[in-house]
């Protein structure tokens, strides 16, 4: 879970004290369409996976991301 949180924080430039497990797409200015693609690229690189387009579109929150990554056998 720490690695997953760190990827979010680094990709979206969120300080640990401003991070929340309830974070959703567009909740913060940093998680816009550009931030979303930066986050997806970082997840793919760190977990050595290729995320399908449908899953990229469906990746709408921190918690939803956990469920999506499980489809790729990523243990959070």
N, CA, C and O atoms as CSV, one atom per row, in Angstrom:
chain,resi,resn,atom,element,x,y,z
A,1,UNK,N,N,0.829,-1.196,0.000
A,1,UNK,CA,C,0.000,0.000,0.000
A,1,UNK,C,C,0.872,1.259,0.000
A,1,UNK,O,O,0.516,2.264,-0.614
A,2,UNK,N,N,2.006,1.200,0.684
A,2,UNK,CA,C,2.882,2.373,0.735
A,2,UNK,C,C,3.405,2.743,-0.653
A,2,UNK,O,O,3.479,3.920,-1.007
A,3,UNK,N,N,3.766,1.724,-1.431
A,3,UNK,CA,C,4.279,1.975,-2.788
A,3,UNK,C,C,3.186,2.622,-3.647
A,3,UNK,O,O,3.451,3.581,-4.371
A,4,UNK,N,N,1.975,2.101,-3.567
A,4,UNK,CA,C,0.839,2.629,-4.330
A,4,UNK,C,C,0.580,4.091,-3.952
A,4,UNK,O,O,0.406,4.938,-4.828
A,5,UNK,N,N,0.554,4.384,-2.659
A,5,UNK,CA,C,0.344,5.765,-2.195
A,5,UNK,C,C,1.456,6.680,-2.694
A,5,UNK,O,O,1.201,7.808,-3.116
A,6,UNK,N,N,2.686,6.189,-2.644
A,6,UNK,CA,C,3.824,7.002,-3.067
A,6,UNK,C,C,3.741,7.327,-4.556
A,6,UNK,O,O,4.072,8.439,-4.968
A,7,UNK,N,N,3.302,6.366,-5.364
A,7,UNK,CA,C,3.138,6.612,-6.797
A,7,UNK,C,C,2.111,7.726,-7.013
A,7,UNK,O,O,2.331,8.618,-7.831
A,8,UNK,N,N,0.999,7.680,-6.291
A,8,UNK,CA,C,-0.015,8.737,-6.375
A,8,UNK,C,C,0.588,10.086,-5.970
A,8,UNK,O,O,0.446,11.080,-6.683
A,9,UNK,N,N,1.253,10.104,-4.835
A,9,UNK,CA,C,1.805,11.356,-4.321
A,9,UNK,C,C,2.846,11.942,-5.262
A,9,UNK,O,O,2.851,13.147,-5.517
A,10,UNK,N,N,3.724,11.097,-5.777
A,10,UNK,CA,C,4.774,11.580,-6.680
A,10,UNK,C,C,4.204,12.018,-8.023
A,10,UNK,O,O,4.584,13.066,-8.545
A,11,UNK,N,N,3.303,11.231,-8.582
A,11,UNK,CA,C,2.745,11.530,-9.903
A,11,UNK,C,C,1.899,12.796,-9.910
A,11,UNK,O,O,1.919,13.567,-10.869
A,12,UNK,N,N,1.161,12.998,-8.834
A,12,UNK,CA,C,0.242,14.137,-8.767
A,12,UNK,C,C,0.775,15.282,-7.906
A,12,UNK,O,O,0.074,16.266,-7.668
A,13,UNK,N,N,2.008,15.149,-7.446
A,13,UNK,CA,C,2.632,16.190,-6.603
A,13,UNK,C,C,1.776,16.543,-5.390
A,13,UNK,O,O,1.484,17.711,-5.134
A,14,UNK,N,N,1.381,15.509,-4.650
A,14,UNK,CA,C,0.583,15.687,-3.443
A,14,UNK,C,C,1.483,15.402,-2.245
A,14,UNK,O,O,2.155,14.372,-2.200
A,15,UNK,N,N,1.495,16.303,-1.287
A,15,UNK,CA,C,2.283,16.055,-0.082
A,15,UNK,C,C,1.582,14.984,0.758
A,15,UNK,O,O,0.355,14.886,0.735
A,16,UNK,N,N,2.353,14.183,1.498
A,16,UNK,CA,C,1.738,13.110,2.304
A,16,UNK,C,C,0.641,13.610,3.244
A,16,UNK,O,O,-0.350,12.914,3.464
A,17,UNK,N,N,0.809,14.802,3.795
A,17,UNK,CA,C,-0.201,15.311,4.727
A,17,UNK,C,C,-1.489,15.756,4.021
A,17,UNK,O,O,-2.531,15.890,4.663
A,18,UNK,N,N,-1.422,15.981,2.715
A,18,UNK,CA,C,-2.612,16.370,1.952
A,18,UNK,C,C,-3.252,15.197,1.218
A,18,UNK,O,O,-4.259,15.362,0.530
A,19,UNK,N,N,-2.658,14.008,1.368
A,19,UNK,CA,C,-3.170,12.834,0.673
A,19,UNK,C,C,-4.290,12.178,1.464
A,19,UNK,O,O,-4.268,12.162,2.695
A,20,UNK,N,N,-5.279,11.631,0.742
A,20,UNK,CA,C,-6.383,10.911,1.368
A,20,UNK,C,C,-6.692,9.657,0.567
A,20,UNK,O,O,-6.631,9.671,-0.662
A,21,UNK,N,N,-7.022,8.576,1.257
A,21,UNK,CA,C,-7.432,7.337,0.586
A,21,UNK,C,C,-8.758,7.518,-0.155
A,21,UNK,O,O,-9.127,6.684,-0.981
A,22,UNK,N,N,-9.470,8.601,0.139
A,22,UNK,CA,C,-10.756,8.881,-0.500
A,22,UNK,C,C,-10.620,9.766,-1.733
A,22,UNK,O,O,-11.618,10.253,-2.264
A,23,UNK,N,N,-9.396,9.974,-2.188
A,23,UNK,CA,C,-9.126,10.842,-3.328
A,23,UNK,C,C,-9.810,10.324,-4.590
A,23,UNK,O,O,-9.762,9.134,-4.900
A,24,UNK,N,N,-10.455,11.257,-5.319
A,24,UNK,CA,C,-11.140,10.912,-6.564
A,24,UNK,C,C,-10.660,11.830,-7.672
A,24,UNK,O,O,-10.175,12.935,-7.429
A,25,UNK,N,N,-10.809,11.340,-8.901
A,25,UNK,CA,C,-10.437,12.104,-10.086
A,25,UNK,C,C,-11.125,13.474,-10.063
A,25,UNK,O,O,-12.327,13.573,-9.814
A,26,UNK,N,N,-10.356,14.510,-10.323
A,26,UNK,CA,C,-10.807,15.907,-10.344
A,26,UNK,C,C,-11.162,16.469,-8.969
A,26,UNK,O,O,-11.683,17.581,-8.888
A,27,UNK,N,N,-10.894,15.732,-7.883
A,27,UNK,CA,C,-11.087,16.286,-6.533
A,27,UNK,C,C,-10.083,17.400,-6.268
A,27,UNK,O,O,-10.368,18.353,-5.542
A,28,UNK,N,N,-8.912,17.264,-6.864
A,28,UNK,CA,C,-7.851,18.256,-6.691
A,28,UNK,C,C,-7.388,18.712,-8.075
A,28,UNK,O,O,-7.500,17.953,-9.038
A,29,UNK,N,N,-6.873,19.932,-8.190
A,29,UNK,CA,C,-6.435,20.427,-9.508
A,29,UNK,C,C,-5.353,19.562,-10.148
A,29,UNK,O,O,-5.279,19.470,-11.373
A,30,UNK,N,N,-4.511,18.926,-9.329
A,30,UNK,CA,C,-3.416,18.114,-9.849
A,30,UNK,C,C,-3.900,16.860,-10.576
A,30,UNK,O,O,-3.219,16.359,-11.471
A,31,UNK,N,N,-5.087,16.349,-10.190
A,31,UNK,CA,C,-5.595,15.139,-10.841
A,31,UNK,C,C,-6.587,15.514,-11.936
A,31,UNK,O,O,-7.785,15.247,-11.847
A,32,UNK,N,N,-6.040,16.143,-12.971
A,32,UNK,CA,C,-6.813,16.443,-14.167
A,32,UNK,C,C,-6.441,15.414,-15.225
A,32,UNK,O,O,-5.836,14.393,-14.898
A,33,UNK,N,N,-6.787,15.657,-16.479
A,33,UNK,CA,C,-6.507,14.661,-17.522
A,33,UNK,C,C,-5.009,14.434,-17.715
A,33,UNK,O,O,-4.578,13.306,-17.954
A,34,UNK,N,N,-4.216,15.497,-17.611
A,34,UNK,CA,C,-2.762,15.353,-17.747
A,34,UNK,C,C,-2.197,14.580,-16.554
A,34,UNK,O,O,-1.391,13.666,-16.726
A,35,UNK,N,N,-2.616,14.944,-15.369
A,35,UNK,CA,C,-2.183,14.240,-14.162
A,35,UNK,C,C,-2.586,12.778,-14.193
A,35,UNK,O,O,-1.856,11.909,-13.716
A,36,UNK,N,N,-3.760,12.516,-14.763
A,36,UNK,CA,C,-4.255,11.140,-14.842
A,36,UNK,C,C,-3.328,10.285,-15.707
A,36,UNK,O,O,-2.985,9.164,-15.333
A,37,UNK,N,N,-2.927,10.810,-16.853
A,37,UNK,CA,C,-2.046,10.050,-17.734
A,37,UNK,C,C,-0.653,9.888,-17.124
A,37,UNK,O,O,-0.005,8.859,-17.316
A,38,UNK,N,N,-0.197,10.898,-16.395
A,38,UNK,CA,C,1.083,10.787,-15.682
A,38,UNK,C,C,1.004,9.670,-14.646
A,38,UNK,O,O,1.930,8.870,-14.507
A,39,UNK,N,N,-0.105,9.627,-13.926
A,39,UNK,CA,C,-0.324,8.591,-12.921
A,39,UNK,C,C,-0.381,7.205,-13.568
A,39,UNK,O,O,0.233,6.262,-13.068
A,40,UNK,N,N,-1.103,7.083,-14.658
A,40,UNK,CA,C,-1.213,5.779,-15.341
A,40,UNK,C,C,0.164,5.298,-15.812
A,40,UNK,O,O,0.507,4.127,-15.655
A,41,UNK,N,N,0.941,6.209,-16.386
A,41,UNK,CA,C,2.281,5.849,-16.861
A,41,UNK,C,C,3.158,5.394,-15.694
A,41,UNK,O,O,3.907,4.425,-15.820
A,42,UNK,N,N,3.066,6.088,-14.567
A,42,UNK,CA,C,3.872,5.728,-13.395
A,42,UNK,C,C,3.456,4.363,-12.844
A,42,UNK,O,O,4.308,3.572,-12.439
A,43,UNK,N,N,2.156,4.086,-12.828
A,43,UNK,CA,C,1.684,2.782,-12.352
A,43,UNK,C,C,2.172,1.669,-13.275
A,43,UNK,O,O,2.627,0.623,-12.810
A,44,UNK,N,N,2.076,1.897,-14.580
A,44,UNK,CA,C,2.541,0.891,-15.534
A,44,UNK,C,C,4.033,0.631,-15.373
A,44,UNK,O,O,4.477,-0.517,-15.396
A,45,UNK,N,N,4.793,1.689,-15.213
A,45,UNK,CA,C,6.246,1.549,-15.080
A,45,UNK,C,C,6.636,0.849,-13.778
A,45,UNK,O,O,7.466,-0.060,-13.778
A,46,UNK,N,N,6.037,1.276,-12.684
A,46,UNK,CA,C,6.398,0.723,-11.377
A,46,UNK,C,C,5.962,-0.725,-11.193
A,46,UNK,O,O,6.656,-1.513,-10.551
A,47,UNK,N,N,4.810,-1.069,-11.760
A,47,UNK,CA,C,4.291,-2.429,-11.590
A,47,UNK,C,C,4.543,-3.316,-12.812
A,47,UNK,O,O,4.137,-4.478,-12.833
A,48,UNK,N,N,5.216,-2.764,-13.830
A,48,UNK,CA,C,5.563,-3.526,-15.036
A,48,UNK,C,C,4.326,-4.166,-15.675
A,48,UNK,O,O,4.300,-5.362,-15.967
A,49,UNK,N,N,3.301,-3.326,-15.883
A,49,UNK,CA,C,2.055,-3.787,-16.495
A,49,UNK,C,C,1.682,-2.832,-17.626
A,49,UNK,O,O,2.280,-1.767,-17.780
A,50,UNK,N,N,0.690,-3.228,-18.408
A,50,UNK,CA,C,0.107,-2.363,-19.425
A,50,UNK,C,C,-1.392,-2.306,-19.148
A,50,UNK,O,O,-2.093,-3.312,-19.257
A,51,UNK,N,N,-1.871,-1.126,-18.790
A,51,UNK,CA,C,-3.272,-0.962,-18.392
A,51,UNK,C,C,-4.126,-0.719,-19.633
A,51,UNK,O,O,-3.812,0.151,-20.446
A,52,UNK,N,N,-5.206,-1.489,-19.778
A,52,UNK,CA,C,-6.128,-1.336,-20.903
A,52,UNK,C,C,-6.794,0.035,-20.874
A,52,UNK,O,O,-6.974,0.635,-19.814
A,53,UNK,N,N,-7.155,0.515,-22.057
A,53,UNK,CA,C,-7.800,1.825,-22.189
A,53,UNK,C,C,-9.063,1.916,-21.336
A,53,UNK,O,O,-9.289,2.929,-20.674
A,54,UNK,N,N,-9.888,0.869,-21.345
A,54,UNK,CA,C,-11.117,0.881,-20.544
A,54,UNK,C,C,-10.814,1.048,-19.058
A,54,UNK,O,O,-11.543,1.740,-18.348
A,55,UNK,N,N,-9.751,0.420,-18.593
A,55,UNK,CA,C,-9.381,0.526,-17.183
A,55,UNK,C,C,-8.808,1.911,-16.873
A,55,UNK,O,O,-9.012,2.433,-15.777
A,56,UNK,N,N,-8.098,2.502,-17.823
A,56,UNK,CA,C,-7.581,3.867,-17.624
A,56,UNK,C,C,-8.751,4.831,-17.444
A,56,UNK,O,O,-8.720,5.695,-16.568
A,57,UNK,N,N,-9.772,4.682,-18.270
A,57,UNK,CA,C,-10.959,5.538,-18.182
A,57,UNK,C,C,-11.709,5.278,-16.876
A,57,UNK,O,O,-12.222,6.209,-16.256
A,58,UNK,N,N,-11.772,4.019,-16.464
A,58,UNK,CA,C,-12.523,3.622,-15.266
A,58,UNK,C,C,-11.785,3.944,-13.965
A,58,UNK,O,O,-12.387,3.908,-12.892
A,59,UNK,N,N,-10.505,4.257,-14.046
A,59,UNK,CA,C,-9.657,4.510,-12.873
A,59,UNK,C,C,-10.009,5.888,-12.294
A,59,UNK,O,O,-9.323,6.876,-12.555
A,60,UNK,N,N,-11.084,5.934,-11.509
A,60,UNK,CA,C,-11.654,7.210,-11.094
A,60,UNK,C,C,-11.376,7.607,-9.646
A,60,UNK,O,O,-11.765,8.691,-9.211
A,61,UNK,N,N,-10.715,6.743,-8.913
A,61,UNK,CA,C,-10.401,7.076,-7.526
A,61,UNK,C,C,-9.249,6.197,-7.031
A,61,UNK,O,O,-8.896,5.196,-7.655
A,62,UNK,N,N,-8.681,6.595,-5.908
A,62,UNK,CA,C,-7.606,5.817,-5.288
A,62,UNK,C,C,-8.088,4.396,-5.003
A,62,UNK,O,O,-7.393,3.425,-5.303
A,63,UNK,N,N,-9.284,4.280,-4.420
A,63,UNK,CA,C,-9.819,2.972,-4.048
A,63,UNK,C,C,-10.198,2.142,-5.271
A,63,UNK,O,O,-9.965,0.934,-5.293
A,64,UNK,N,N,-10.775,2.772,-6.283
A,64,UNK,CA,C,-11.135,2.055,-7.514
A,64,UNK,C,C,-9.872,1.522,-8.190
A,64,UNK,O,O,-9.886,0.448,-8.792
A,65,UNK,N,N,-8.791,2.275,-8.086
A,65,UNK,CA,C,-7.517,1.856,-8.663
A,65,UNK,C,C,-7.010,0.549,-8.076
A,65,UNK,O,O,-6.420,-0.268,-8.783
A,66,UNK,N,N,-7.236,0.354,-6.801
A,66,UNK,CA,C,-6.811,-0.892,-6.149
A,66,UNK,C,C,-7.522,-2.076,-6.803
A,66,UNK,O,O,-6.893,-3.089,-7.109
A,67,UNK,N,N,-8.826,-1.948,-7.016
A,67,UNK,CA,C,-9.604,-3.021,-7.637
A,67,UNK,C,C,-9.135,-3.270,-9.071
A,67,UNK,O,O,-9.018,-4.417,-9.500
A,68,UNK,N,N,-8.871,-2.200,-9.800
A,68,UNK,CA,C,-8.419,-2.353,-11.184
A,68,UNK,C,C,-7.050,-3.035,-11.233
A,68,UNK,O,O,-6.837,-3.932,-12.049
A,69,UNK,N,N,-6.132,-2.622,-10.378
A,69,UNK,CA,C,-4.797,-3.210,-10.394
A,69,UNK,C,C,-4.801,-4.684,-10.024
A,69,UNK,O,O,-3.926,-5.431,-10.463
A,70,UNK,N,N,-5.765,-5.113,-9.227
A,70,UNK,CA,C,-5.878,-6.529,-8.877
A,70,UNK,C,C,-6.112,-7.378,-10.129
A,70,UNK,O,O,-5.688,-8.532,-10.180
A,71,UNK,N,N,-6.783,-6.814,-11.139
A,71,UNK,CA,C,-7.000,-7.533,-12.399
A,71,UNK,C,C,-5.676,-7.844,-13.098
A,71,UNK,O,O,-5.588,-8.772,-13.902
A,72,UNK,N,N,-4.648,-7.051,-12.776
A,72,UNK,CA,C,-3.331,-7.227,-13.387
A,72,UNK,C,C,-2.371,-7.964,-12.447
A,72,UNK,O,O,-1.155,-7.940,-12.632
A,73,UNK,N,N,-2.955,-8.623,-11.432
A,73,UNK,CA,C,-2.187,-9.383,-10.440
A,73,UNK,C,C,-1.195,-8.526,-9.672
A,73,UNK,O,O,-0.112,-8.984,-9.309
A,74,UNK,N,N,-1.575,-7.279,-9.428
A,74,UNK,CA,C,-0.756,-6.377,-8.615
A,74,UNK,C,C,-1.270,-6.472,-7.178
A,74,UNK,O,O,-2.453,-6.254,-6.918
A,75,UNK,N,N,-0.378,-6.797,-6.257
A,75,UNK,CA,C,-0.737,-6.856,-4.847
A,75,UNK,C,C,-0.414,-5.517,-4.194
A,75,UNK,O,O,0.746,-5.122,-4.072
A,76,UNK,N,N,-1.466,-4.840,-3.782
A,76,UNK,CA,C,-1.281,-3.509,-3.167
A,76,UNK,C,C,-0.997,-3.681,-1.680
A,76,UNK,O,O,-0.810,-2.693,-0.969
